[in-house]
Amino acid sequence: MYIVVLYGGSSPERQVSLCSGHRVCEALTKKGHHVHPFDLREVTYDPELIGLCQAADAVFLALHGGAGEDGTLQQLLEQEGIFHYTGSAPQGAALAMHKQRAKERVAAVGVPVATGALCVPDTTLPPLPMPFVLKPISGGSSVGLCEVHTSKEWEACRVTEVFLCEEYLCGREYTVGILEGHALPVVEICPRGGRYDYAHKYGKDATEEICPAHLSDRESAHLQRLALTAFSALEMRDFGRVDFREDRNGSPKFLEANALPGMTATSLFPLAAATDGLPFDELCDMMAATAAKRKMT
């Protein structure tokens, strides 16, 4: 196939996207495809980009965060008759990216979520009892995440935009990849010496990822059911990743969903697929093939 790989972008996750894109290009090339990499600096109408995507058999989205993942790019492509791109359609991408709306959707179908509240600019009083976590309403890779355990830490916070404030969950953290309607093996995330922030996600040997997680079959199946339910409620498509963390009682609660999960050497979605018997090259090939089918229908 002739495949255009879009990566880069202008979000705070640009460097991660560059790593994902380069790795995807290598994998698809190894599978014999003709690959055209395209560093998409800004999501805006570009005749060259549109022409490339229209001519391609599949458009592989390796963007993370911002307009590349929140449905903006997906909407632009579809307006130009380009439906053969990887991942969720505009509505699912937008829902997954917006943490508050995502929580409301999954809670409505019975998936447990962390207690939370919106924190608006110039808030002076803590929105929840401490400890709690502040996170941007959109975005990923834990960019901008802040834990607040004391009054001094709260006073040091400078909330200049709308943030989501959530109860601090002190238990173990898990993620479940979804691929073509199938829940992949659960991954347990164990950061070494700190929380699972940007540095621990992408730093060498900063986090231990256990896949399959050290859980009973019943516990794993429960997490996988919750992930599939959340995935469906958010109208996601083809593939994605759903994150959970346990509360003090050991009950998992939904954190967020990722419509375009990372594809780097340390990313969790490819790890889960490999554990399930699908090497990275074949995973990328499968994702591109699924997108290509939409051009033929």
LINJOQUI-V757256 format. One record per residue. N is the residue number from 1. RES is the residue in three letters. PSI is psi in degrees with one decimal (none if undefined). NEAR is the number of other ideal C-beta (glycine too) atoms within 8 Angstrom. D_CENTER is the distance of its C-alpha to the mean C-alpha in Angstrom with 2 decimals. Layout:
{{N;RES;PSI;NEAR;D_CENTER} {N;RES;PSI;NEAR;D_CENTER}}
This chain:
{{1;MET;158.0;10;26.18} {2;TYR;115.2;9;25.78} {3;ILE;126.9;15;22.07} {4;VAL;126.5;12;20.78} {5;VAL;117.1;14;17.69} {6;LEU;128.7;14;16.20} {7;TYR;178.0;16;14.62} {8;GLY;-96.5;12;15.37} {9;GLY;-174.0;16;15.24} {10;SER;9.5;9;16.50} {11;SER;170.1;14;13.68} {12;PRO;-12.1;9;13.82} {13;GLU;18.4;14;11.18} {14;ARG;-46.8;10;13.81} {15;GLN;-37.9;6;15.01} {16;VAL;-43.0;12;11.84} {17;SER;-39.0;17;11.64} {18;LEU;-42.0;11;15.33} {19;CYS;-44.3;11;14.98} {20;SER;-47.8;15;12.50} {21;GLY;-44.1;16;14.88} {22;HIS;-40.8;10;17.99} {23;ARG;-38.9;12;17.05} {24;VAL;-42.6;14;16.20} {25;CYS;-44.5;11;19.50} {26;GLU;-43.1;8;21.42} {27;ALA;-44.8;13;20.26} {28;LEU;-34.6;16;21.13} {29;THR;-42.1;9;24.36} {30;LYS;-30.5;7;25.32} {31;LYS;3.1;10;25.01} {32;GLY;6.5;4;27.60} {33;HIS;154.8;11;25.73} {34;HIS;115.4;6;26.72} {35;VAL;131.6;9;23.73} {36;HIS;102.3;10;23.73} {37;PRO;142.3;9;21.23} {38;PHE;114.3;10;20.78} {39;ASP;103.6;8;19.61} {40;LEU;93.9;13;18.63} {41;ARG;-40.9;6;19.77} {42;GLU;141.7;5;19.76} {43;VAL;95.6;11;18.56} {44;THR;163.5;5;22.08} {45;TYR;125.9;5;24.58} {46;ASP;109.9;6;25.80} {47;PRO;-38.1;6;28.45} {48;GLU;-46.1;6;27.85} {49;LEU;-46.5;9;24.13} {50;ILE;-43.0;11;24.95} {51;GLY;-43.3;8;27.75} {52;LEU;-46.0;11;25.76} {53;CYS;-37.2;13;23.10} {54;GLN;-35.0;9;25.90} {55;ALA;-22.4;6;27.73} {56;ALA;154.4;13;24.88} {57;ASP;-29.8;8;24.52} {58;ALA;148.7;15;20.70} {59;VAL;116.1;14;18.24} {60;PHE;116.4;16;15.27} {61;LEU;112.4;13;12.42} {62;ALA;34.0;13;11.09} {63;LEU;153.5;16;10.20} {64;HIS;128.6;16;7.53} {65;GLY;169.7;16;8.26} {66;GLY;-152.5;14;11.63} {67;ALA;-12.9;10;13.52} {68;GLY;-18.6;17;11.77} {69;GLU;-13.3;16;8.65} {70;ASP;11.4;12;10.47} {71;GLY;-14.7;12;12.96} {72;THR;-50.5;10;15.63} {73;LEU;-42.3;14;15.62} {74;GLN;-40.6;14;15.37} {75;GLN;-41.4;9;18.31} {76;LEU;-45.3;11;20.22} {77;LEU;-44.7;12;20.06} {78;GLU;-32.2;11;21.22} {79;GLN;-24.7;6;24.00} {80;GLU;15.9;9;25.32} {81;GLY;18.0;6;25.30} {82;ILE;102.1;11;22.35} {83;PHE;-6.9;8;20.47} {84;HIS;51.4;12;19.99} {85;TYR;159.4;13;16.52} {86;THR;147.0;12;13.60} {87;GLY;-166.6;12;10.96} {88;SER;152.8;14;11.31} {89;ALA;172.8;9;14.33} {90;PRO;-44.8;11;14.67} {91;GLN;-46.2;9;15.03} {92;GLY;-39.8;14;12.02} {93;ALA;-42.9;17;9.74} {94;ALA;-42.2;10;11.75} {95;LEU;-44.5;13;11.75} {96;ALA;-36.5;15;8.11} {97;MET;-33.1;14;8.01} {98;HIS;103.8;11;11.32} {99;LYS;-39.9;12;11.21} {100;GLN;-46.8;10;14.90} {101;ARG;-35.5;8;15.13} {102;ALA;-44.8;14;12.34} {103;LYS;-43.1;12;14.40} {104;GLU;-41.5;8;17.53} {105;ARG;-49.0;11;16.56} {106;VAL;-32.6;15;15.62} {107;ALA;-33.5;11;18.60} {108;ALA;-21.2;7;20.82} {109;VAL;15.9;10;20.38} {110;GLY;7.3;6;21.13} {111;VAL;124.5;11;17.94} {112;PRO;138.7;9;18.85} {113;VAL;159.7;10;17.07} {114;ALA;143.8;12;17.99} {115;THR;135.0;7;20.90} {116;GLY;170.9;12;20.02} {117;ALA;153.1;8;21.54} {118;LEU;140.4;11;20.95} {119;CYS;111.8;11;22.48} {120;VAL;162.8;7;24.16} {121;PRO;145.4;7;25.69} {122;ASP;16.6;5;28.93} {123;THR;132.2;8;28.38} {124;THR;-32.9;3;31.04} {125;LEU;141.2;4;30.88} {126;PRO;130.4;9;28.05} {127;PRO;-19.1;9;26.17} {128;LEU;160.6;11;25.93} {129;PRO;141.7;4;28.04} {130;MET;150.1;11;27.02} {131;PRO;154.2;7;25.02} {132;PHE;173.3;14;21.88} {133;VAL;135.0;12;18.58} {134;LEU;133.5;14;17.93} {135;LYS;145.1;12;14.53} {136;PRO;147.2;11;14.04} {137;ILE;-26.2;11;13.66} {138;SER;165.9;8;10.86} {139;GLY;170.2;12;8.74} {140;GLY;-164.4;11;6.52} {141;SER;20.1;13;7.92} {142;SER;20.3;11;10.41} {143;VAL;125.9;11;12.37} {144;GLY;-1.1;10;15.24} {145;LEU;139.7;11;14.94} {146;CYS;126.2;8;18.54} {147;GLU;136.6;11;20.38} {148;VAL;112.9;13;23.77} {149;HIS;-20.6;7;26.43} {150;THR;164.2;7;29.64} {151;SER;-35.3;7;31.39} {152;LYS;-40.7;6;31.62} {153;GLU;-37.9;10;27.85} {154;TRP;-42.8;10;27.52} {155;GLU;-26.7;6;30.29} {156;ALA;-15.9;6;28.56} {157;CYS;141.0;9;25.50} {158;ARG;91.8;4;25.78} {159;VAL;108.0;11;23.74} {160;THR;-1.7;4;24.06} {161;GLU;175.4;7;21.48} {162;VAL;125.0;8;20.12} {163;PHE;158.0;12;18.05} {164;LEU;126.8;14;16.91} {165;CYS;126.9;12;19.15} {166;GLU;152.1;12;18.57} {167;GLU;145.6;10;20.86} {168;TYR;121.2;10;20.45} {169;LEU;120.6;11;19.56} {170;CYS;0.3;6;21.56} {171;GLY;-167.1;10;20.76} {172;ARG;154.5;7;18.74} {173;GLU;138.6;13;14.95} {174;TYR;158.3;15;13.27} {175;THR;147.0;13;10.22} {176;VAL;119.0;16;10.83} {177;GLY;144.9;15;9.69} {178;ILE;131.3;15;11.16} {179;LEU;114.7;13;13.16} {180;GLU;47.3;7;15.91} {181;GLY;4.5;5;16.51} {182;HIS;131.1;6;16.74} {183;ALA;124.3;9;15.07} {184;LEU;168.4;12;14.83} {185;PRO;142.8;10;16.48} {186;VAL;137.7;14;15.18} {187;VAL;129.1;16;14.22} {188;GLU;135.4;13;15.85} {189;ILE;119.2;11;14.80} {190;CYS;87.9;10;18.04} {191;PRO;140.3;12;18.08} {192;ARG;111.1;9;21.59} {193;GLY;28.1;3;23.47} {194;GLY;-179.5;8;20.87} {195;ARG;169.5;8;17.69} {196;TYR;72.2;9;14.24} {197;ASP;-171.7;10;13.99} {198;TYR;-44.1;8;13.21} {199;ALA;-38.5;8;16.44} {200;HIS;-24.8;13;15.87} {201;LYS;-38.2;13;12.49} {202;TYR;-3.9;10;14.22} {203;GLY;145.1;8;17.87} {204;LYS;126.6;4;20.07} {205;ASP;21.7;5;20.99} {206;ALA;-18.9;11;19.47} {207;THR;141.9;13;17.66} {208;GLU;124.2;6;18.81} {209;GLU;117.8;11;16.42} {210;ILE;115.0;9;18.50} {211;CYS;118.8;12;17.88} {212;PRO;151.5;10;19.26} {213;ALA;153.4;11;19.22} {214;HIS;75.5;5;22.73} {215;LEU;157.6;10;22.91} {216;SER;161.5;5;25.51} {217;ASP;-37.7;6;25.01} {218;ARG;-43.6;6;25.20} {219;GLU;-42.4;8;22.54} {220;SER;-44.7;13;20.09} {221;ALA;-36.0;8;20.97} {222;HIS;-46.2;9;20.50} {223;LEU;-40.7;14;16.90} {224;GLN;-38.1;11;16.24} {225;ARG;-42.7;9;18.11} {226;LEU;-41.9;15;16.21} {227;ALA;-44.7;13;12.84} {228;LEU;-38.7;11;14.60} {229;THR;-45.3;12;16.19} {230;ALA;-44.5;14;13.15} {231;PHE;-45.8;12;11.55} {232;SER;-42.9;9;15.00} {233;ALA;-31.4;11;15.59} {234;LEU;4.6;13;12.70} {235;GLU;34.0;10;14.20} {236;MET;165.4;15;11.27} {237;ARG;143.0;7;12.75} {238;ASP;-60.7;12;13.17} {239;PHE;165.6;11;10.03} {240;GLY;-173.5;16;6.61} {241;ARG;139.1;12;5.78} {242;VAL;129.3;15;7.51} {243;ASP;143.1;12;8.69} {244;PHE;156.2;15;12.41} {245;ARG;143.3;13;15.24} {246;GLU;147.9;15;18.93} {247;ASP;-172.7;12;21.53} {248;ARG;-16.6;7;24.97} {249;ASN;2.3;5;26.15} {250;GLY;13.9;6;23.58} {251;SER;126.8;7;21.92} {252;PRO;140.1;12;18.13} {253;LYS;142.6;12;16.45} {254;PHE;132.3;17;13.13} {255;LEU;-57.4;8;11.03} {256;GLU;170.7;10;7.90} {257;ALA;150.7;15;5.59} {258;ASN;114.2;13;2.27} {259;ALA;-27.1;13;5.01} {260;LEU;77.2;12;5.06} {261;PRO;156.1;12;4.00} {262;GLY;148.7;14;6.86} {263;MET;27.4;13;10.28} {264;THR;177.7;10;12.51} {265;ALA;-21.1;5;15.32} {266;THR;6.2;9;13.77} {267;SER;151.3;11;10.25} {268;LEU;-31.5;14;9.96} {269;PHE;-49.0;14;9.09} {270;PRO;-33.0;10;12.26} {271;LEU;-46.2;11;14.11} {272;ALA;-39.4;16;13.91} {273;ALA;-42.7;13;15.00} {274;ALA;-39.9;11;17.78} {275;THR;-30.4;10;18.92} {276;ASP;3.6;9;19.22} {277;GLY;15.3;4;21.46} {278;LEU;98.8;9;19.40} {279;PRO;161.9;6;19.70} {280;PHE;-44.7;11;17.33} {281;ASP;-43.3;10;19.82} {282;GLU;-33.9;9;20.13} {283;LEU;-49.6;14;16.45} {284;CYS;-40.8;14;16.18} {285;ASP;-43.2;12;19.49} {286;MET;-43.2;11;18.46} {287;MET;-42.9;12;15.42} {288;ALA;-39.9;15;17.85} {289;ALA;-38.9;10;20.62} {290;THR;-42.1;11;18.83} {291;ALA;-40.7;15;18.26} {292;ALA;-31.4;12;21.88} {293;LYS;-28.6;9;23.24} {294;ARG;-18.5;9;22.43} {295;LYS;-24.8;10;24.84} {296;MET;-7.2;5;27.53} {297;THR;none;4;27.48}}
